[in-house]
Amino acid sequence: MNWANFFYMGGYGFYVWGSYIATLILLGAEVLQLLRRRKSLREQDRR
């Protein structure tokens, strides 16, 4: 098995890797949103 076959995944590589990328982007967006929300709540607590 070589790397090209691994990434191609029998013709399903586009869907598999696309799903991984979409998941990572959404998880990253969730983390950023949570960090912003936490910062906002802490600022509200100080007032």
CHARMM-style PDB file with segment names, atoms N, HN, CA, C and O in Angstrom:
ATOM      1  N   MET     1       0.848  -1.177   0.000  1.00  0.00      PROA
ATOM      2  CA  MET     1       0.000   0.000   0.000  1.00  0.00      PROA
ATOM      3  C   MET     1       0.894   1.241   0.000  1.00  0.00      PROA
ATOM      4  O   MET     1       1.842   1.338   0.779  1.00  0.00      PROA
ATOM      5  N   ASN     2       0.582   2.170  -0.869  1.00  0.00      PROA
ATOM      6  HN  ASN     2      -0.188   2.092  -1.502  1.00  0.00      PROA
ATOM      7  CA  ASN     2       1.329   3.425  -0.875  1.00  0.00      PROA
ATOM      8  C   ASN     2       0.409   4.560  -0.412  1.00  0.00      PROA
ATOM      9  O   ASN     2      -0.785   4.357  -0.195  1.00  0.00      PROA
ATOM     10  N   TRP     3       0.982   5.747  -0.266  1.00  0.00      PROA
ATOM     11  HN  TRP     3       1.953   5.912  -0.443  1.00  0.00      PROA
ATOM     12  CA  TRP     3       0.221   6.883   0.259  1.00  0.00      PROA
ATOM     13  C   TRP     3      -0.923   7.300  -0.657  1.00  0.00      PROA
ATOM     14  O   TRP     3      -1.983   7.705  -0.181  1.00  0.00      PROA
ATOM     15  N   ALA     4      -0.715   7.204  -1.969  1.00  0.00      PROA
ATOM     16  HN  ALA     4       0.146   6.875  -2.356  1.00  0.00      PROA
ATOM     17  CA  ALA     4      -1.773   7.587  -2.912  1.00  0.00      PROA
ATOM     18  C   ALA     4      -3.004   6.702  -2.720  1.00  0.00      PROA
ATOM     19  O   ALA     4      -4.132   7.194  -2.714  1.00  0.00      PROA
ATOM     20  N   ASN     5      -2.785   5.406  -2.565  1.00  0.00      PROA
ATOM     21  HN  ASN     5      -1.868   5.006  -2.570  1.00  0.00      PROA
ATOM     22  CA  ASN     5      -3.910   4.497  -2.324  1.00  0.00      PROA
ATOM     23  C   ASN     5      -4.584   4.779  -0.991  1.00  0.00      PROA
ATOM     24  O   ASN     5      -5.806   4.705  -0.869  1.00  0.00      PROA
ATOM     25  N   PHE     6      -3.773   5.103   0.002  1.00  0.00      PROA
ATOM     26  HN  PHE     6      -2.780   5.164  -0.096  1.00  0.00      PROA
ATOM     27  CA  PHE     6      -4.333   5.421   1.317  1.00  0.00      PROA
ATOM     28  C   PHE     6      -5.251   6.634   1.236  1.00  0.00      PROA
ATOM     29  O   PHE     6      -6.360   6.603   1.769  1.00  0.00      PROA
ATOM     30  N   PHE     7      -4.808   7.693   0.581  1.00  0.00      PROA
ATOM     31  HN  PHE     7      -3.907   7.718   0.148  1.00  0.00      PROA
ATOM     32  CA  PHE     7      -5.623   8.901   0.480  1.00  0.00      PROA
ATOM     33  C   PHE     7      -6.806   8.729  -0.468  1.00  0.00      PROA
ATOM     34  O   PHE     7      -7.845   9.362  -0.283  1.00  0.00      PROA
ATOM     35  N   TYR     8      -6.655   7.885  -1.471  1.00  0.00      PROA
ATOM     36  HN  TYR     8      -5.811   7.371  -1.621  1.00  0.00      PROA
ATOM     37  CA  TYR     8      -7.735   7.642  -2.435  1.00  0.00      PROA
ATOM     38  C   TYR     8      -8.849   6.798  -1.815  1.00  0.00      PROA
ATOM     39  O   TYR     8     -10.022   6.990  -2.135  1.00  0.00      PROA
ATOM     40  N   MET     9      -8.496   5.882  -0.944  1.00  0.00      PROA
ATOM     41  HN  MET     9      -7.543   5.726  -0.683  1.00  0.00      PROA
ATOM     42  CA  MET     9      -9.423   5.017  -0.203  1.00  0.00      PROA
ATOM     43  C   MET     9     -10.452   4.341  -1.094  1.00  0.00      PROA
ATOM     44  O   MET     9     -11.648   4.357  -0.801  1.00  0.00      PROA
ATOM     45  N   GLY    10      -9.990   3.760  -2.158  1.00  0.00      PROA
ATOM     46  HN  GLY    10      -9.019   3.746  -2.396  1.00  0.00      PROA
ATOM     47  CA  GLY    10     -10.879   3.003  -3.027  1.00  0.00      PROA
ATOM     48  C   GLY    10     -11.943   3.846  -3.708  1.00  0.00      PROA
ATOM     49  O   GLY    10     -13.019   3.343  -4.034  1.00  0.00      PROA
ATOM     50  N   GLY    11     -11.657   5.114  -3.925  1.00  0.00      PROA
ATOM     51  HN  GLY    11     -10.784   5.523  -3.660  1.00  0.00      PROA
ATOM     52  CA  GLY    11     -12.602   5.995  -4.593  1.00  0.00      PROA
ATOM     53  C   GLY    11     -13.455   6.815  -3.644  1.00  0.00      PROA
ATOM     54  O   GLY    11     -14.182   7.708  -4.079  1.00  0.00      PROA
ATOM     55  N   TYR    12     -13.375   6.522  -2.352  1.00  0.00      PROA
ATOM     56  HN  TYR    12     -12.785   5.797  -1.999  1.00  0.00      PROA
ATOM     57  CA  TYR    12     -14.182   7.241  -1.369  1.00  0.00      PROA
ATOM     58  C   TYR    12     -13.386   8.284  -0.600  1.00  0.00      PROA
ATOM     59  O   TYR    12     -13.904   8.891   0.337  1.00  0.00      PROA
ATOM     60  N   GLY    13     -12.154   8.495  -0.978  1.00  0.00      PROA
ATOM     61  HN  GLY    13     -11.733   8.001  -1.739  1.00  0.00      PROA
ATOM     62  CA  GLY    13     -11.284   9.426  -0.261  1.00  0.00      PROA
ATOM     63  C   GLY    13     -11.843  10.830  -0.177  1.00  0.00      PROA
ATOM     64  O   GLY    13     -11.722  11.483   0.860  1.00  0.00      PROA
ATOM     65  N   PHE    14     -12.455  11.308  -1.255  1.00  0.00      PROA
ATOM     66  HN  PHE    14     -12.553  10.777  -2.097  1.00  0.00      PROA
ATOM     67  CA  PHE    14     -13.019  12.660  -1.251  1.00  0.00      PROA
ATOM     68  C   PHE    14     -14.049  12.813  -0.138  1.00  0.00      PROA
ATOM     69  O   PHE    14     -14.059  13.820   0.570  1.00  0.00      PROA
ATOM     70  N   TYR    15     -14.916  11.814   0.018  1.00  0.00      PROA
ATOM     71  HN  TYR    15     -14.909  10.996  -0.557  1.00  0.00      PROA
ATOM     72  CA  TYR    15     -15.967  11.877   1.036  1.00  0.00      PROA
ATOM     73  C   TYR    15     -15.401  11.697   2.438  1.00  0.00      PROA
ATOM     74  O   TYR    15     -15.802  12.389   3.374  1.00  0.00      PROA
ATOM     75  N   VAL    16     -14.471  10.768   2.573  1.00  0.00      PROA
ATOM     76  HN  VAL    16     -14.145  10.207   1.813  1.00  0.00      PROA
ATOM     77  CA  VAL    16     -13.883  10.503   3.886  1.00  0.00      PROA
ATOM     78  C   VAL    16     -13.086  11.707   4.368  1.00  0.00      PROA
ATOM     79  O   VAL    16     -13.299  12.187   5.481  1.00  0.00      PROA
ATOM     80  N   TRP    17     -12.166  12.199   3.535  1.00  0.00      PROA
ATOM     81  HN  TRP    17     -11.993  11.809   2.630  1.00  0.00      PROA
ATOM     82  CA  TRP    17     -11.330  13.322   3.947  1.00  0.00      PROA
ATOM     83  C   TRP    17     -12.144  14.603   4.048  1.00  0.00      PROA
ATOM     84  O   TRP    17     -11.867  15.448   4.899  1.00  0.00      PROA
ATOM     85  N   GLY    18     -13.137  14.754   3.196  1.00  0.00      PROA
ATOM     86  HN  GLY    18     -13.363  14.067   2.505  1.00  0.00      PROA
ATOM     87  CA  GLY    18     -14.028  15.910   3.299  1.00  0.00      PROA
ATOM     88  C   GLY    18     -14.779  15.912   4.618  1.00  0.00      PROA
ATOM     89  O   GLY    18     -14.970  16.964   5.229  1.00  0.00      PROA
ATOM     90  N   SER    19     -15.203  14.739   5.054  1.00  0.00      PROA
ATOM     91  HN  SER    19     -15.047  13.885   4.558  1.00  0.00      PROA
ATOM     92  CA  SER    19     -15.899  14.620   6.337  1.00  0.00      PROA
ATOM     93  C   SER    19     -14.972  14.953   7.499  1.00  0.00      PROA
ATOM     94  O   SER    19     -15.366  15.644   8.439  1.00  0.00      PROA
ATOM     95  N   TYR    20     -13.744  14.460   7.430  1.00  0.00      PROA
ATOM     96  HN  TYR    20     -13.424  13.899   6.667  1.00  0.00      PROA
ATOM     97  CA  TYR    20     -12.774  14.780   8.478  1.00  0.00      PROA
ATOM     98  C   TYR    20     -12.510  16.285   8.535  1.00  0.00      PROA
ATOM     99  O   TYR    20     -12.481  16.871   9.617  1.00  0.00      PROA
ATOM    100  N   ILE    21     -12.322  16.896   7.391  1.00  0.00      PROA
ATOM    101  HN  ILE    21     -12.346  16.420   6.512  1.00  0.00      PROA
ATOM    102  CA  ILE    21     -12.040  18.333   7.348  1.00  0.00      PROA
ATOM    103  C   ILE    21     -13.223  19.131   7.871  1.00  0.00      PROA
ATOM    104  O   ILE    21     -13.045  20.062   8.657  1.00  0.00      PROA
ATOM    105  N   ALA    22     -14.431  18.776   7.442  1.00  0.00      PROA
ATOM    106  HN  ALA    22     -14.576  18.021   6.803  1.00  0.00      PROA
ATOM    107  CA  ALA    22     -15.629  19.480   7.914  1.00  0.00      PROA
ATOM    108  C   ALA    22     -15.776  19.340   9.425  1.00  0.00      PROA
ATOM    109  O   ALA    22     -16.116  20.305  10.108  1.00  0.00      PROA
ATOM    110  N   THR    23     -15.522  18.148   9.946  1.00  0.00      PROA
ATOM    111  HN  THR    23     -15.245  17.363   9.391  1.00  0.00      PROA
ATOM    112  CA  THR    23     -15.619  17.919  11.388  1.00  0.00      PROA
ATOM    113  C   THR    23     -14.600  18.756  12.144  1.00  0.00      PROA
ATOM    114  O   THR    23     -14.933  19.368  13.160  1.00  0.00      PROA
ATOM    115  N   LEU    24     -13.365  18.791  11.663  1.00  0.00      PROA
ATOM    116  HN  LEU    24     -13.095  18.295  10.839  1.00  0.00      PROA
ATOM    117  CA  LEU    24     -12.334  19.585  12.334  1.00  0.00      PROA
ATOM    118  C   LEU    24     -12.661  21.073  12.305  1.00  0.00      PROA
ATOM    119  O   LEU    24     -12.442  21.777  13.291  1.00  0.00      PROA
ATOM    120  N   ILE    25     -13.180  21.554  11.184  1.00  0.00      PROA
ATOM    121  HN  ILE    25     -13.358  20.982  10.383  1.00  0.00      PROA
ATOM    122  CA  ILE    25     -13.558  22.968  11.087  1.00  0.00      PROA
ATOM    123  C   ILE    25     -14.682  23.281  12.065  1.00  0.00      PROA
ATOM    124  O   ILE    25     -14.631  24.290  12.769  1.00  0.00      PROA
ATOM    125  N   LEU    26     -15.695  22.423  12.114  1.00  0.00      PROA
ATOM    126  HN  LEU    26     -15.736  21.603  11.542  1.00  0.00      PROA
ATOM    127  CA  LEU    26     -16.821  22.662  13.018  1.00  0.00      PROA
ATOM    128  C   LEU    26     -16.405  22.565  14.485  1.00  0.00      PROA
ATOM    129  O   LEU    26     -16.861  23.356  15.310  1.00  0.00      PROA
ATOM    130  N   LEU    27     -15.550  21.607  14.813  1.00  0.00      PROA
ATOM    131  HN  LEU    27     -15.180  20.964  14.143  1.00  0.00      PROA
ATOM    132  CA  LEU    27     -15.065  21.508  16.192  1.00  0.00      PROA
ATOM    133  C   LEU    27     -14.226  22.728  16.569  1.00  0.00      PROA
ATOM    134  O   LEU    27     -14.333  23.240  17.683  1.00  0.00      PROA
ATOM    135  N   GLY    28     -13.398  23.188  15.645  1.00  0.00      PROA
ATOM    136  HN  GLY    28     -13.310  22.772  14.740  1.00  0.00      PROA
ATOM    137  CA  GLY    28     -12.609  24.391  15.895  1.00  0.00      PROA
ATOM    138  C   GLY    28     -13.493  25.607  16.099  1.00  0.00      PROA
ATOM    139  O   GLY    28     -13.232  26.426  16.981  1.00  0.00      PROA
ATOM    140  N   ALA    29     -14.542  25.734  15.287  1.00  0.00      PROA
ATOM    141  HN  ALA    29     -14.754  25.069  14.571  1.00  0.00      PROA
ATOM    142  CA  ALA    29     -15.477  26.850  15.437  1.00  0.00      PROA
ATOM    143  C   ALA    29     -16.193  26.771  16.779  1.00  0.00      PROA
ATOM    144  O   ALA    29     -16.424  27.798  17.417  1.00  0.00      PROA
ATOM    145  N   GLU    30     -16.545  25.571  17.212  1.00  0.00      PROA
ATOM    146  HN  GLU    30     -16.357  24.737  16.694  1.00  0.00      PROA
ATOM    147  CA  GLU    30     -17.206  25.390  18.503  1.00  0.00      PROA
ATOM    148  C   GLU    30     -16.290  25.818  19.651  1.00  0.00      PROA
ATOM    149  O   GLU    30     -16.730  26.498  20.578  1.00  0.00      PROA
ATOM    150  N   VAL    31     -15.032  25.425  19.587  1.00  0.00      PROA
ATOM    151  HN  VAL    31     -14.675  24.872  18.833  1.00  0.00      PROA
ATOM    152  CA  VAL    31     -14.075  25.808  20.631  1.00  0.00      PROA
ATOM    153  C   VAL    31     -13.915  27.323  20.672  1.00  0.00      PROA
ATOM    154  O   VAL    31     -13.923  27.917  21.751  1.00  0.00      PROA
ATOM    155  N   LEU    32     -13.771  27.953  19.511  1.00  0.00      PROA
ATOM    156  HN  LEU    32     -13.765  27.471  18.635  1.00  0.00      PROA
ATOM    157  CA  LEU    32     -13.644  29.413  19.478  1.00  0.00      PROA
ATOM    158  C   LEU    32     -14.883  30.094  20.038  1.00  0.00      PROA
ATOM    159  O   LEU    32     -14.775  31.072  20.778  1.00  0.00      PROA
ATOM    160  N   GLN    33     -16.047  29.586  19.693  1.00  0.00      PROA
ATOM    161  HN  GLN    33     -16.135  28.792  19.092  1.00  0.00      PROA
ATOM    162  CA  GLN    33     -17.291  30.167  20.195  1.00  0.00      PROA
ATOM    163  C   GLN    33     -17.377  30.021  21.718  1.00  0.00      PROA
ATOM    164  O   GLN    33     -17.793  30.950  22.409  1.00  0.00      PROA
ATOM    165  N   LEU    34     -16.988  28.869  22.230  1.00  0.00      PROA
ATOM    166  HN  LEU    34     -16.650  28.114  21.668  1.00  0.00      PROA
ATOM    167  CA  LEU    34     -17.010  28.667  23.676  1.00  0.00      PROA
ATOM    168  C   LEU    34     -16.025  29.591  24.387  1.00  0.00      PROA
ATOM    169  O   LEU    34     -16.340  30.130  25.448  1.00  0.00      PROA
ATOM    170  N   LEU    35     -14.846  29.778  23.818  1.00  0.00      PROA
ATOM    171  HN  LEU    35     -14.590  29.341  22.956  1.00  0.00      PROA
ATOM    172  CA  LEU    35     -13.864  30.676  24.429  1.00  0.00      PROA
ATOM    173  C   LEU    35     -14.367  32.117  24.442  1.00  0.00      PROA
ATOM    174  O   LEU    35     -14.201  32.829  25.433  1.00  0.00      PROA
ATOM    175  N   ARG    36     -14.980  32.543  23.344  1.00  0.00      PROA
ATOM    176  HN  ARG    36     -15.115  31.964  22.539  1.00  0.00      PROA
ATOM    177  CA  ARG    36     -15.535  33.900  23.294  1.00  0.00      PROA
ATOM    178  C   ARG    36     -16.664  34.066  24.298  1.00  0.00      PROA
ATOM    179  O   ARG    36     -16.763  35.099  24.960  1.00  0.00      PROA
ATOM    180  N   ARG    37     -17.514  33.051  24.414  1.00  0.00      PROA
ATOM    181  HN  ARG    37     -17.433  32.212  23.877  1.00  0.00      PROA
ATOM    182  CA  ARG    37     -18.635  33.114  25.356  1.00  0.00      PROA
ATOM    183  C   ARG    37     -18.117  33.174  26.791  1.00  0.00      PROA
ATOM    184  O   ARG    37     -18.643  33.927  27.611  1.00  0.00      PROA
ATOM    185  N   ARG    38     -17.097  32.389  27.092  1.00  0.00      PROA
ATOM    186  HN  ARG    38     -16.671  31.778  26.426  1.00  0.00      PROA
ATOM    187  CA  ARG    38     -16.530  32.402  28.438  1.00  0.00      PROA
ATOM    188  C   ARG    38     -15.953  33.772  28.762  1.00  0.00      PROA
ATOM    189  O   ARG    38     -16.141  34.290  29.863  1.00  0.00      PROA
ATOM    190  N   LYS    39     -15.248  34.356  27.794  1.00  0.00      PROA
ATOM    191  HN  LYS    39     -15.096  33.935  26.900  1.00  0.00      PROA
ATOM    192  CA  LYS    39     -14.678  35.687  27.996  1.00  0.00      PROA
ATOM    193  C   LYS    39     -15.784  36.710  28.227  1.00  0.00      PROA
ATOM    194  O   LYS    39     -15.666  37.566  29.104  1.00  0.00      PROA
ATOM    195  N   SER    40     -16.847  36.626  27.451  1.00  0.00      PROA
ATOM    196  HN  SER    40     -16.943  35.931  26.739  1.00  0.00      PROA
ATOM    197  CA  SER    40     -17.971  37.547  27.587  1.00  0.00      PROA
ATOM    198  C   SER    40     -18.631  37.408  28.959  1.00  0.00      PROA
ATOM    199  O   SER    40     -18.964  38.409  29.593  1.00  0.00      PROA
ATOM    200  N   LEU    41     -18.817  36.182  29.413  1.00  0.00      PROA
ATOM    201  HN  LEU    41     -18.546  35.368  28.898  1.00  0.00      PROA
ATOM    202  CA  LEU    41     -19.439  35.965  30.719  1.00  0.00      PROA
ATOM    203  C   LEU    41     -18.551  36.473  31.850  1.00  0.00      PROA
ATOM    204  O   LEU    41     -19.049  37.024  32.832  1.00  0.00      PROA
ATOM    205  N   ARG    42     -17.254  36.292  31.718  1.00  0.00      PROA
ATOM    206  HN  ARG    42     -16.849  35.844  30.921  1.00  0.00      PROA
ATOM    207  CA  ARG    42     -16.341  36.804  32.746  1.00  0.00      PROA
ATOM    208  C   ARG    42     -16.363  38.329  32.793  1.00  0.00      PROA
ATOM    209  O   ARG    42     -16.300  38.919  33.871  1.00  0.00      PROA
ATOM    210  N   GLU    43     -16.453  38.968  31.626  1.00  0.00      PROA
ATOM    211  HN  GLU    43     -16.504  38.488  30.750  1.00  0.00      PROA
ATOM    212  CA  GLU    43     -16.534  40.426  31.590  1.00  0.00      PROA
ATOM    213  C   GLU    43     -17.842  40.908  32.201  1.00  0.00      PROA
ATOM    214  O   GLU    43     -17.861  41.939  32.873  1.00  0.00      PROA
ATOM    215  N   GLN    44     -18.922  40.192  31.984  1.00  0.00      PROA
ATOM    216  HN  GLN    44     -18.907  39.354  31.438  1.00  0.00      PROA
ATOM    217  CA  GLN    44     -20.205  40.558  32.582  1.00  0.00      PROA
ATOM    218  C   GLN    44     -20.159  40.379  34.094  1.00  0.00      PROA
ATOM    219  O   GLN    44     -20.765  41.162  34.825  1.00  0.00      PROA
ATOM    220  N   ASP    45     -19.456  39.368  34.567  1.00  0.00      PROA
ATOM    221  HN  ASP    45     -18.964  38.732  33.973  1.00  0.00      PROA
ATOM    222  CA  ASP    45     -19.323  39.128  36.003  1.00  0.00      PROA
ATOM    223  C   ASP    45     -18.591  40.267  36.703  1.00  0.00      PROA
ATOM    224  O   ASP    45     -18.895  40.593  37.851  1.00  0.00      PROA
ATOM    225  N   ARG    46     -17.638  40.866  36.020  1.00  0.00      PROA
ATOM    226  HN  ARG    46     -17.392  40.601  35.088  1.00  0.00      PROA
ATOM    227  CA  ARG    46     -16.840  41.940  36.615  1.00  0.00      PROA
ATOM    228  C   ARG    46     -17.646  43.219  36.799  1.00  0.00      PROA
ATOM    229  O   ARG    46     -17.298  44.053  37.636  1.00  0.00      PROA
ATOM    230  N   ARG    47     -18.710  43.384  36.034  1.00  0.00      PROA
ATOM    231  HN  ARG    47     -18.992  42.707  35.354  1.00  0.00      PROA
ATOM    232  CA  ARG    47     -19.502  44.623  36.092  1.00  0.00      PROA
ATOM    233  C   ARG    47     -20.386  44.687  37.285  1.00  0.00      PROA
ATOM    234  OT1 ARG    47     -21.108  45.667  37.467  1.00  0.00      PROA
TER     235      ARG     47
END
